[in-house]
Amino acid sequence: MSISFTGPKGWVEQRWIVYAMLRDNVQHHLEDGSPSGQFECVHAVAEVLGGKNVKISAKKLHAELERAQALLARPIDDLAISLRTRSVIALHWPPPDRRETILAKEWEGRVPMLSGTAETLDDVFGHLVEGLLEITDGASDTDIVDVMDL
């Protein structure tokens, strides 16, 4: 599963699991474990699973990602994963409505995209944050990002 993001300054395609790791870690570390409304655009992307197209404010997404950059320096031991993401990885569909998170090292499963060389959260989803910041740089109040499940 891939997600396509088309913004005012270009296009980014990324595997769904990379986006899910970004969302889960924003929720775990920056929202105290549950969606707070502070990262509305980051969470809204999840609605594309199953084929729904989503349109989000490019300017608002850019601001959220600027705040999320604080996560990138965290060590890999701080990687969090939500119950929803664990459900999708285990092929349980639809994912539960519950959104709690735990540190990935506490989960008995395996996060499929993690290599043994990842040292920081930047190694996991930093390239997605960087790409989305680039395509939303300088966005106006009316600019949008079209998000699609490919």
CORDA-V194312 format. One record per residue. N is the residue number from 1. RES is the residue in three letters. PHI is phi as a letter, one per 30 degrees, with the letter a starting at -180 (NA if undefined). OMEGA is omega in degrees with one decimal (NA if undefined). D_LAST is the distance of its C-alpha to the last C-alpha in Angstrom with 1 decimal. Layout:
n-><N | N>
res-><RES | RES>
phi-><PHI | PHI>
omega-><OMEGA | OMEGA>
d_last-><D_LAST | D_LAST>
//
This chain:
n-><1 | 2 | 3 | 4 | 5 | 6 | 7 | 8 | 9 | 10 | 11 | 12 | 13 | 14 | 15 | 16 | 17 | 18 | 19 | 20 | 21 | 22 | 23 | 24 | 25 | 26 | 27 | 28 | 29 | 30 | 31 | 32 | 33 | 34 | 35 | 36 | 37 | 38 | 39 | 40 | 41 | 42 | 43 | 44 | 45 | 46 | 47 | 48 | 49 | 50 | 51 | 52 | 53 | 54 | 55 | 56 | 57 | 58 | 59 | 60 | 61 | 62 | 63 | 64 | 65 | 66 | 67 | 68 | 69 | 70 | 71 | 72 | 73 | 74 | 75 | 76 | 77 | 78 | 79 | 80 | 81 | 82 | 83 | 84 | 85 | 86 | 87 | 88 | 89 | 90 | 91 | 92 | 93 | 94 | 95 | 96 | 97 | 98 | 99 | 100 | 101 | 102 | 103 | 104 | 105 | 106 | 107 | 108 | 109 | 110 | 111 | 112 | 113 | 114 | 115 | 116 | 117 | 118 | 119 | 120 | 121 | 122 | 123 | 124 | 125 | 126 | 127 | 128 | 129 | 130 | 131 | 132 | 133 | 134 | 135 | 136 | 137 | 138 | 139 | 140 | 141 | 142 | 143 | 144 | 145 | 146 | 147 | 148 | 149 | 150>
res-><MET | SER | ILE | SER | PHE | THR | GLY | PRO | LYS | GLY | TRP | VAL | GLU | GLN | ARG | TRP | ILE | VAL | TYR | ALA | MET | LEU | ARG | ASP | ASN | VAL | GLN | HIS | HIS | LEU | GLU | ASP | GLY | SER | PRO | SER | GLY | GLN | PHE | GLU | CYS | VAL | HIS | ALA | VAL | ALA | GLU | VAL | LEU | GLY | GLY | LYS | ASN | VAL | LYS | ILE | SER | ALA | LYS | LYS | LEU | HIS | ALA | GLU | LEU | GLU | ARG | ALA | GLN | ALA | LEU | LEU | ALA | ARG | PRO | ILE | ASP | ASP | LEU | ALA | ILE | SER | LEU | ARG | THR | ARG | SER | VAL | ILE | ALA | LEU | HIS | TRP | PRO | PRO | PRO | ASP | ARG | ARG | GLU | THR | ILE | LEU | ALA | LYS | GLU | TRP | GLU | GLY | ARG | VAL | PRO | MET | LEU | SER | GLY | THR | ALA | GLU | THR | LEU | ASP | ASP | VAL | PHE | GLY | HIS | LEU | VAL | GLU | GLY | LEU | LEU | GLU | ILE | THR | ASP | GLY | ALA | SER | ASP | THR | ASP | ILE | VAL | ASP | VAL | MET | ASP | LEU>
phi-><NA | b | b | c | c | c | c | d | b | k | b | b | c | b | d | e | d | d | d | d | d | d | e | d | d | e | d | d | c | c | b | h | j | b | e | c | j | d | b | e | d | e | d | d | e | e | d | d | e | j | j | d | d | b | c | b | d | d | d | d | e | e | d | d | d | d | d | d | e | e | d | d | d | d | d | d | d | d | d | c | b | c | e | d | d | d | d | d | e | d | i | c | b | d | d | d | d | d | b | d | b | b | d | e | d | d | d | d | d | b | d | d | c | d | c | d | c | d | c | b | d | e | d | c | b | d | d | d | e | d | d | d | d | d | d | c | e | i | d | c | d | c | d | b | c | d | c | b | d | c>
omega-><176.5 | 176.0 | 177.6 | 177.2 | 177.0 | -177.2 | -176.6 | -178.4 | 176.3 | -169.4 | 176.5 | 172.2 | -177.6 | 174.0 | -177.1 | -175.1 | 178.7 | 175.7 | -178.0 | 178.1 | 175.8 | -178.7 | -177.2 | -178.2 | 171.0 | -178.2 | -175.0 | -171.2 | -174.9 | -179.7 | 178.4 | 170.3 | 177.2 | -178.1 | -174.5 | -174.8 | 179.4 | -178.9 | -176.2 | -178.7 | 178.8 | -179.6 | -176.9 | -179.6 | -178.2 | -179.9 | -179.1 | 179.5 | -178.8 | 170.9 | 178.8 | 173.9 | -177.6 | 174.1 | 179.9 | 178.9 | 178.7 | -178.8 | -179.8 | 177.3 | 179.6 | -179.6 | 178.4 | -178.7 | 174.9 | 177.6 | -178.5 | 178.8 | 179.1 | -179.5 | -168.3 | -179.6 | -178.8 | 178.2 | -177.6 | 177.3 | 178.1 | -179.2 | 179.5 | 178.5 | -178.0 | 174.2 | 179.4 | 179.8 | 177.9 | 179.3 | 179.8 | 178.7 | -179.6 | 177.8 | 173.2 | -175.8 | -2.6 | 178.9 | -179.1 | 176.0 | 179.8 | -172.6 | -175.1 | -178.2 | 172.0 | 172.9 | -176.7 | -178.9 | 177.6 | -178.1 | -179.0 | 179.4 | -178.3 | 174.7 | -168.0 | -175.9 | -179.4 | 174.9 | 177.9 | -178.0 | -179.8 | 179.9 | -178.5 | 175.9 | 174.1 | 179.3 | -177.2 | -175.6 | 179.3 | -179.7 | 176.3 | 178.0 | -179.7 | -179.6 | 179.8 | 175.3 | 179.5 | -175.9 | 178.2 | -178.1 | 178.0 | -177.2 | 176.9 | 179.1 | -176.8 | 179.8 | 179.6 | 170.2 | 174.4 | -179.4 | -178.6 | 172.5 | -178.8 | NA>
d_last-><6.5 | 5.2 | 5.8 | 6.7 | 10.4 | 12.5 | 16.1 | 19.6 | 20.0 | 16.8 | 13.2 | 11.9 | 8.9 | 9.6 | 9.4 | 9.5 | 13.1 | 14.3 | 13.4 | 15.1 | 18.1 | 18.5 | 18.5 | 20.8 | 23.2 | 23.5 | 24.4 | 26.7 | 28.5 | 28.4 | 28.4 | 30.8 | 28.5 | 27.1 | 25.2 | 27.9 | 26.5 | 26.9 | 23.2 | 21.8 | 18.9 | 17.9 | 18.0 | 16.3 | 12.9 | 13.0 | 13.0 | 9.2 | 9.2 | 9.6 | 7.9 | 10.4 | 10.2 | 12.5 | 15.1 | 17.3 | 20.4 | 20.0 | 23.6 | 23.4 | 20.3 | 22.4 | 25.4 | 23.7 | 22.3 | 25.8 | 27.2 | 24.7 | 25.8 | 28.8 | 26.9 | 26.2 | 29.8 | 30.0 | 30.7 | 28.2 | 30.5 | 29.4 | 25.7 | 25.0 | 22.6 | 22.2 | 22.9 | 19.5 | 17.8 | 20.5 | 19.8 | 16.1 | 17.3 | 20.0 | 17.7 | 19.5 | 17.6 | 17.8 | 18.5 | 22.0 | 22.8 | 25.0 | 23.7 | 26.5 | 26.0 | 28.0 | 28.3 | 26.2 | 29.5 | 30.9 | 28.1 | 29.0 | 25.4 | 23.6 | 20.8 | 18.8 | 18.1 | 21.6 | 23.9 | 27.6 | 27.9 | 26.3 | 29.2 | 27.7 | 24.7 | 24.2 | 23.4 | 20.7 | 18.8 | 21.1 | 18.9 | 16.2 | 19.1 | 20.6 | 17.6 | 17.1 | 20.8 | 21.0 | 18.6 | 20.5 | 23.9 | 26.6 | 24.4 | 26.6 | 26.8 | 24.9 | 22.0 | 18.6 | 15.2 | 12.3 | 9.5 | 6.1 | 3.8 | 0.0>
//
